[in-house]
Amino acid sequence: MNIKILFKIITIILIFLFFYKFKYHDHILLLFVLNISFYLIFEKLKNKILFKSIFIFLITFLTLETLITLNPTKIKIIEIAKTNLILSRENNFYILDKELGYDLKPGAKNKDIKVNFYNRQVVYSGSYSINNLGNRNTGYNDFDYNTIFMGCSFTFGEGLNDDETLAFKMNDRKKFKTINTGVGGYGFLQSKIKTEKFINQNVENIVYFALPLSHSSRDNGFIKQKDKDQETNLDNYNKKKINNYFFKRIVDLMYYFTKFNTIKVIKYAKISINNKIQDKEEIQKNFLSELKIFKNKLINQNINFYIILYDYGNENKIFSEMLMSELNSNSDVFYLSEILKIKSEANYKKKYSFGLDGHPNAKLNNALDDFLSGIL
């Protein structure tokens, strides 16, 4: 057989196998087609420097993306940007709120599914129900509750069924009557404002799952939003399901090129670094001040205030130590790493969170349930 013909057959087979392997990854296929198209269209210019530069860039880009797609959990650069996880969601459980920006819609129900963009594996699938008070269902919806859990999506229980959340598990212990005021994306200020609405004469304990760095930066964003009197864009929270297969493929492709690619990861990292440097001390100072005021207020009301600090990562650890010192207490403020007896963030994520997503899984809430039941 003619060598040229054999080469063409092998090439066609390889192209077919490539398309089959990446059939769910439209961005890879598009990059592949762009490479081939560029070469064929401008083949006559292949000796030009501009042609070589563009072609090398396209090949490099395709190679990087292919490697990331084949090894999504092994490429460290993915950890820089969280948008590698696409949200395959259909929900409508957020509403506008004048004080909080947004809140949970009373009586809403939702199935929340998150899919890894690169390997298309389901990261989590949780069923949520919001009670008539606008809080996550804890199995206890009367007014004589004695324990409140406050915080962000870690407290709310993103990705978990209602009965897998920490507040629900604590309620199963009978001596606790719990409610869950946690809302995904909240900083401390929003969490505090919402929680204060539910403090009554029966409340004995409040537990706050704190992510110091992210909560302080969210507080900063919340304050700026309030100062500018801006309304929250609910489209960023409520998601609509796309049923049309071909349209969904197009949207997936658009999602990729608008939300995540190798170049934008680097830009994202630069922006993140700049934001951390800018007003970092002032933002953290405000967070500590607000937290101290809230704690002292609860002490005056004879309410126990327990804080669980997410202290993984060097910056979080330093800030957590600062927070512990400022609050002048080691009896009601706890490091997550010490509760779990796991120092490495990688080991924590492997055992107690949803893969790359980082949100707590049911195992973590089981561990915290056992810990809290011994001190409350």
Backbone hydrogen bonds, N-H to C=O, Kabsch-Sander energy under -0.5 kcal/mol:
donor,donor_aa,acceptor,acceptor_aa,energy
6,L,2,N,-2.3
7,F,3,I,-2.5
8,K,4,K,-2.2
9,I,5,I,-2.3
10,I,6,L,-2.6
11,T,7,F,-2.4
12,I,8,K,-2.6
13,I,9,I,-2.4
14,L,10,I,-2.6
15,I,11,T,-2.5
16,F,12,I,-2.4
17,L,13,I,-2.7
18,F,14,L,-2.4
19,F,15,I,-2.5
20,Y,16,F,-2.2
21,K,17,L,-2.7
22,F,18,F,-2.1
23,K,20,Y,-1.2
25,H,22,F,-1.7
26,D,24,Y,-0.7
28,I,25,H,-0.7
29,L,25,H,-1.9
30,L,26,D,-2.7
31,L,27,H,-2.2
32,F,28,I,-2.3
33,V,29,L,-2.6
34,L,30,L,-2.5
35,N,31,L,-2.1
36,I,32,F,-2.1
37,S,33,V,-3.1
38,F,34,L,-2.6
39,Y,35,N,-2.0
40,L,36,I,-2.6
41,I,37,S,-2.8
42,F,38,F,-2.2
43,E,40,L,-0.6
45,L,42,F,-1.9
46,K,43,E,-1.8
48,K,45,L,-2.5
52,K,48,K,-2.1
53,S,49,I,-2.6
54,I,50,L,-2.5
55,F,51,F,-2.7
56,I,52,K,-2.6
57,F,53,S,-2.1
58,L,54,I,-2.6
59,I,55,F,-2.6
60,T,56,I,-2.5
61,F,57,F,-2.7
62,L,58,L,-2.6
63,T,59,I,-2.6
64,L,60,T,-2.6
65,E,61,F,-2.4
66,T,62,L,-2.4
67,L,63,T,-2.4
68,I,64,L,-2.5
69,T,65,E,-2.3
70,L,66,T,-2.2
71,N,67,L,-1.9
74,K,71,N,-1.4
75,I,71,N,-1.0
76,K,74,K,-0.8
78,I,75,I,-1.5
79,E,76,K,-1.4
80,I,77,I,-1.2
81,A,77,I,-0.6
81,A,78,I,-0.9
84,N,81,A,-0.8
85,L,82,K,-1.5
86,I,84,N,-0.7
86,I,115,V,-1.2
88,S,86,I,-0.9
88,S,113,I,-0.8
89,R,87,L,-1.3
90,E,111,K,-0.6
91,N,239,K,-2.2
95,I,103,D,-2.7
97,D,101,G,-1.2
101,G,97,D,-2.2
102,Y,100,L,-1.0
103,D,95,I,-2.6
105,K,93,F,-2.6
107,G,130,I,-0.8
107,G,131,N,-0.9
108,A,105,K,-1.8
110,N,128,Y,-2.4
111,K,90,E,-0.5
112,D,110,N,-0.6
112,D,126,G,-3.5
113,I,111,K,-0.6
114,K,124,Y,-2.1
115,V,86,I,-1.7
116,N,121,Q,-2.9
117,F,84,N,-1.8
120,R,116,N,-2.0
123,V,114,K,-3.0
124,Y,114,K,-1.3
125,S,159,G,-0.6
126,G,112,D,-2.5
128,Y,110,N,-3.7
128,Y,126,G,-0.5
130,I,108,A,-3.2
131,N,135,N,-3.1
134,G,131,N,-1.9
136,R,180,N,-1.2
137,N,129,S,-2.5
146,N,177,K,-2.0
147,T,177,K,-2.0
148,I,205,N,-2.3
149,F,179,I,-2.4
150,M,148,I,-0.5
150,M,207,V,-2.9
155,T,152,C,-0.6
156,F,152,C,-2.7
157,G,153,S,-2.6
158,E,153,S,-2.0
160,L,157,G,-2.1
162,D,127,S,-1.0
164,E,161,N,-2.0
165,T,162,D,-1.5
169,K,165,T,-2.2
170,M,166,L,-2.5
171,N,167,A,-1.7
172,D,168,F,-1.3
173,R,170,M,-1.5
174,K,171,N,-1.6
175,K,173,R,-2.6
178,T,176,F,-0.6
179,I,147,T,-1.9
180,N,136,R,-0.6
181,T,149,F,-2.7
181,T,179,I,-0.5
182,G,149,F,-0.5
183,V,151,G,-1.7
186,Y,183,V,-1.8
188,F,215,H,-0.6
191,S,187,G,-1.8
192,K,188,F,-2.9
193,I,189,L,-2.6
194,K,190,Q,-2.3
195,T,191,S,-2.4
196,E,192,K,-2.6
197,K,193,I,-0.7
197,K,194,K,-0.8
198,F,195,T,-1.9
199,I,196,E,-0.8
200,N,198,F,-0.6
203,V,200,N,-1.3
204,E,146,N,-2.8
205,N,146,N,-2.3
206,I,304,N,-2.5
207,V,148,I,-2.9
208,Y,306,Y,-3.0
209,F,150,M,-1.6
209,F,207,V,-0.5
210,A,208,Y,-1.0
210,A,308,I,-2.5
215,H,211,L,-3.0
216,S,212,P,-2.2
217,S,213,L,-1.9
218,R,214,S,-2.2
219,D,215,H,-2.2
220,N,216,S,-1.7
221,G,217,S,-2.0
222,F,218,R,-2.6
223,I,219,D,-2.6
224,K,220,N,-2.0
225,Q,221,G,-2.2
226,K,222,F,-2.3
227,D,223,I,-2.6
228,K,224,K,-2.0
229,D,226,K,-0.9
230,Q,225,Q,-2.6
234,L,232,T,-1.0
236,N,233,N,-1.8
237,Y,234,L,-1.8
238,N,234,L,-3.1
243,N,241,K,-0.6
248,K,244,N,-2.5
249,R,245,Y,-1.9
250,I,246,F,-1.8
251,V,247,F,-2.5
252,D,248,K,-2.7
253,L,249,R,-1.9
254,M,250,I,-2.6
255,Y,251,V,-3.1
256,Y,252,D,-2.1
257,F,253,L,-2.0
258,T,254,M,-1.7
259,K,255,Y,-2.3
260,F,255,Y,-0.5
260,F,256,Y,-2.6
265,V,261,N,-2.0
266,I,262,T,-1.2
267,K,263,I,-1.9
268,Y,264,K,-2.8
269,A,265,V,-2.2
270,K,266,I,-2.0
271,I,267,K,-2.5
272,S,268,Y,-2.6
273,I,269,A,-2.2
274,N,270,K,-2.4
275,N,271,I,-2.6
276,K,272,S,-2.0
277,I,273,I,-1.9
278,Q,274,N,-2.6
280,K,277,I,-1.3
283,I,279,D,-2.6
284,Q,280,K,-2.3
285,K,281,E,-2.3
286,N,282,E,-2.2
287,F,283,I,-1.9
288,L,284,Q,-2.4
289,S,285,K,-2.2
290,E,286,N,-2.6
291,L,287,F,-2.2
292,K,288,L,-2.2
293,I,289,S,-2.2
294,F,290,E,-2.2
295,K,291,L,-2.4
296,N,292,K,-2.5
297,K,293,I,-2.0
298,L,294,F,-2.0
299,I,295,K,-2.2
300,N,296,N,-2.1
301,Q,297,K,-0.8
302,N,299,I,-1.7
303,I,298,L,-2.7
304,N,204,E,-2.9
306,Y,206,I,-2.8
306,Y,304,N,-0.6
307,I,332,D,-2.6
308,I,208,Y,-2.6
309,L,307,I,-0.6
309,L,334,F,-3.6
310,Y,210,A,-2.9
310,Y,308,I,-0.5
311,D,309,L,-1.2
317,K,313,G,-2.5
318,I,314,N,-2.4
319,F,315,E,-2.6
320,S,316,N,-2.6
321,E,317,K,-2.2
322,M,318,I,-2.0
323,L,319,F,-2.4
324,M,320,S,-2.6
325,S,321,E,-2.0
326,E,322,M,-2.5
327,L,323,L,-2.4
328,N,324,M,-0.6
329,S,324,M,-1.4
334,F,307,I,-3.1
336,L,309,L,-2.8
339,I,335,Y,-1.9
340,L,336,L,-2.4
341,K,337,S,-0.9
342,I,337,S,-1.5
348,Y,344,S,-2.1
349,K,345,E,-2.8
350,K,346,A,-2.0
351,K,347,N,-1.8
352,Y,348,Y,-3.6
353,S,349,K,-1.2
354,F,359,H,-2.1
355,G,353,S,-1.5
357,D,354,F,-1.9
358,G,354,F,-0.9
361,N,352,Y,-2.1
364,L,361,N,-0.5
365,N,361,N,-1.5
366,N,362,A,-2.0
367,A,363,K,-2.0
368,L,364,L,-2.7
369,D,365,N,-2.2
370,D,366,N,-2.0
371,F,367,A,-2.1
372,L,368,L,-3.1
373,S,369,D,-2.0
374,G,370,D,-0.7
374,G,371,F,-0.9
375,I,371,F,-0.5
375,I,372,L,-1.3
376,L,372,L,-2.7
